Amino acid sequence: MFIIQIRPVRDLRNNYTEVESMLEKRNPVIKTKNWRSSAVLFSIQDFEEYEEFLHTRYVAQKLREAEIEAQLPGAQWYDYKEVLDNLREKYNGL
């Protein structure tokens, strides 16, 4: 379990090694400026995991939308080879 730290922006300048240590322990840091939250800092590993989570959620949402659309009357179905050929043609053989 991680511990969220709330630190003023001056700590980035004055106590950077302490802030960096928190990030290395995978504890996010909420940066404040004038007593208001202004940013969140977290480790690159946490960032990569967050990006993967967002991508997975996006793909799951698009699959749900496709399933709903496929059940509509008049839904068109295409052979996967035709779809791949069209994509390759559109994106120059990728």
C-alpha positions in Angstrom: 0.0 0.0 0.0 1.3 3.4 -0.8 1.1 6.6 1.2 0.1 9.8 -0.6 2.3 12.8 0.4 1.2 16.4 0.1 4.2 18.7 -0.2 4.6 22.4 -1.1 6.3 23.2 -4.4 9.3 24.6 -2.6 10.1 21.0 -1.5 10.9 20.2 -5.1 13.7 22.7 -4.9 14.7 22.5 -1.2 14.2 18.8 -0.5 14.3 17.1 -3.8 16.1 14.0 -2.6 13.4 13.4 0.0 10.7 13.8 -2.6 12.6 11.5 -5.0 12.9 8.9 -2.2 9.1 9.0 -1.8 8.6 8.4 -5.5 11.1 5.5 -5.5 9.0 3.9 -2.8 6.0 4.3 -5.1 4.4 6.9 -2.9 2.7 9.6 -5.0 3.3 13.2 -4.1 0.7 15.9 -4.5 2.4 19.2 -5.1 0.7 22.3 -3.7 1.2 26.0 -4.6 -0.4 28.7 -2.5 -2.1 25.9 -0.4 -3.8 24.5 -3.5 -3.1 21.2 -5.2 -1.4 21.8 -8.5 0.1 18.5 -9.7 0.7 14.9 -8.8 4.1 13.3 -9.1 4.6 9.5 -9.3 7.3 7.1 -10.4 7.8 6.2 -14.0 6.8 2.6 -13.2 3.5 3.8 -11.8 3.1 6.0 -14.9 3.6 3.1 -17.2 1.1 1.0 -15.3 -1.4 3.8 -15.4 -0.9 4.2 -19.2 -1.4 0.4 -19.6 -4.6 0.6 -17.4 -6.0 3.5 -19.5 -5.2 1.6 -22.7 -6.9 -1.6 -21.4 -9.9 0.4 -20.3 -10.2 2.1 -23.7 -10.0 -1.2 -25.6 -12.6 -2.8 -23.3 -14.9 0.2 -23.9 -14.5 -0.1 -27.7 -15.2 -3.8 -27.6 -18.4 -3.2 -25.6 -19.5 -0.6 -28.1 -18.7 -3.0 -31.0 -20.7 -5.8 -29.3 -23.7 -3.6 -28.9 -23.4 -2.3 -32.5 -23.1 -5.9 -33.8 -26.5 -6.8 -32.2 -28.3 -4.0 -34.0 -30.6 -5.0 -36.9 -28.8 -4.5 -40.2 -25.3 -4.8 -38.8 -22.8 -5.5 -41.5 -20.2 -8.2 -41.1 -16.9 -8.4 -43.0 -14.4 -11.2 -43.5 -11.3 -10.5 -41.4 -9.0 -11.0 -44.4 -10.9 -8.2 -46.3 -10.6 -5.9 -43.3 -6.8 -6.6 -43.0 -6.3 -6.1 -46.7 -8.1 -2.7 -46.5 -6.1 -1.7 -43.5 -2.8 -2.7 -45.2 -3.8 -0.7 -48.3 -4.8 2.3 -46.2 -1.6 2.3 -44.1 0.8 1.4 -46.8 1.5 -2.3 -46.0 1.9 -2.0 -42.2 
